[in-house]
Amino acid sequence: MEHRNISIADQVYDQLEREILAGKYARGELLSEQKLSSELGVSRTPVREAIRRLEQENIVEDAGRGVVIVGITHEDMLDMYEIRLHLEGLAARRAALHVTEEQLRDMREALDLQHFYCERERSDSSDQIKNMDSRFHELMYAACDSKAYCDVLSRLHKKIAKYRMASVRKHSRAEESVREHEAIYEALAAHDPDRAEAAALSHIRNAQASMAEMEL
């Protein structure tokens, strides 16, 4: 387990959520507190607390003698992209007005790393491309200067991790995504809300079209 300055239950929750959303456990798989406790090397109390939070997120369901993995279905993912189409352009518009020089520097670094990992075309690059994609979006959400927008969009982006990972494994889509991020970045750096909104919406529509072809 990763050691951070948070409770064991928080660590268990973070790890289970990450692994479920990444597809480690199959949809419909039954997991018991005892099995998870053994796998994670912790007592059943933090596992029980983490499971309760995952139930609230509708990622798992109570099955009496354990929990059943619900995860994120293909239909859920498409619905989340519909929601992002309504919100992400507005977030980019706000970010163009509020983004700081420090945030722009961090975005530039994330983009440069995305370019680097795309150019490598190695099997171990997909994780890093996805991580930098997440980093770029997190920075844009933070720059919109709204906790509500940031919380909602960050949760949606995290929940489709499995589909985003499959998308970046397609090299042509990974390269397109970086170019789309560049367009968003340039609009934000110019503090142009109209261009930022248009670039963000174009990016989400293209990602949505790519994801719609997948059935994981």
Secondary structure, 3 states (H helix, E strand, C coil): CCCCCCCHHHHHHHHHHHHHHCCCCCCCCEECHHHHHHHHCCCHHHHHHHHHHHHHCCCEEECCCCEEECCCCHHHHHHHHHHHHHHHHHHHHHHHHHCCHHHHHHHHHHHHHHHHHHHHCCCCHHHHHHHHHHHHHHHHHHHCCCHHHHHHHHHHHHHCHHHHHHHHCCHHHHHHHHHHHHHHHHHHHCCCHHHHHHHHHHHHHHHHHHHHCCCC
